[in-house]
Amino acid sequence: MRRLSSASNSFSEELSSLSIIDSEQYAGVSRVVSEILVDVRARGDDALREYTNKFDRLECRSISELEVGTDQSQAAFDALPDEQRLALQAAAQRIENYHVHQKQSSWSYTDDLGNVLGQKVSAIDRVGVYVPGGQAAYPSTVLMTVIPARVAGVSEIVMVVPTPDGKMNGLVLAAAHLAGVDRIFTVGGAQAIAALAYGTQSVPAVDKIVGPGNAYVTEAKRAVFGVVGIDLIAGPSEILIIADGSVEPEWLVMDMFSQAEHSADAQSLLMCPDLAYLDCVDQLLEQQLPRMLRADIIRESLGKRGALIHTRDLDEALAISNDLAPEHLELAVADPDRLLQSVRNAGAIFCGAHSSEVLGDYAAGPSHVLPTYGAARFSSALGVYDFQKRSSLIQCTPHGGAAIAKISEVLATGEGLQAHAEAAKLRVNYLRDR
């Protein structure tokens, strides 16, 4: 695993080298996705079925075979061992409890001219949720996406999840039942995004698509944005840990492993001003890795994008973190509140030794769908607000409308927009002629 020092003249270049953006690979993904989107839009169910059979190694004859009934998801929930069912219910309740605080309400006020101005908040009608199902199954993603949508008041939720070789994870189905998914289709990849965006004979078109996926899913979401809304362009998982040496090093090793085991492209970084502590972490990484079930993935991830970084002090570490804008930021320090005040860019912030990132993945409460690749500089975690629309409300009285119209007429004339100016002037003349 790389060892970097912020004091090195080449530090910025070395840190930048941990980026995995490959323009040639991206171009190849884009070409494939474009072809799939065009095909599904043109041929609907037939194209969706063919791509699903090809990529998931299935032999379905119609999309109806790929729709999971609500009775099946309920049966999956009922069949769960007590421990799993109770854990799923506890996580769902915590996620709901958190997100009810995010719900926005309509508001209005009356200005000094008697005009009513405000904002009408309403839920999106139909949402599509993409749940990954390739290298691993993610019932947690079902809860983290569907529950905020339900809290927002979304009328219909359509879930898509790939089932390679026809293998469906029972916990994913159970989570869908618990969270309140309306329809489930076992399709994935760019073809599933196309079906949700454009609609097919069997899959209804949605208004917004949320949820993480691989490079093809991500590129498909980027391509259909504008036809539908999307949550964000999500890349591989990231964790950045700022440590002062006060936390058990083995805890942080496992926190790094927890992100690295997602995929070979995931990123795990740890910054600390204590060189001896970094040495200890480095040794533990080597010692603990062989016993990990996903050791090969972790090793590749840490080798490609991981690093232990020696900084001059915690403040410098935080400055670097703000530049990187990580998906997950752990403040593994004795006094996290001091650093917290200066955090500007992070998808989720975990404060103190006992606030492991993994708790946010499952049951802390906030959604684990977060901005990556530095997008935390301008975007936020998925939340109820992502499933609500805000419509401006303007209701003018004759006198109040005329007053605003006078201002509008002058500005419209200045912009050279005659019809705008005359439309405003008609409101002014209405009062003059009465």
Summary of the structure (lengths in Angstrom):
residues: 434
radius of gyration: 25.5
end to end distance: 81.2
largest distance: 88.1
contacts: 1463
relative contact order: 0.14
helix: 51%
strand: 16%
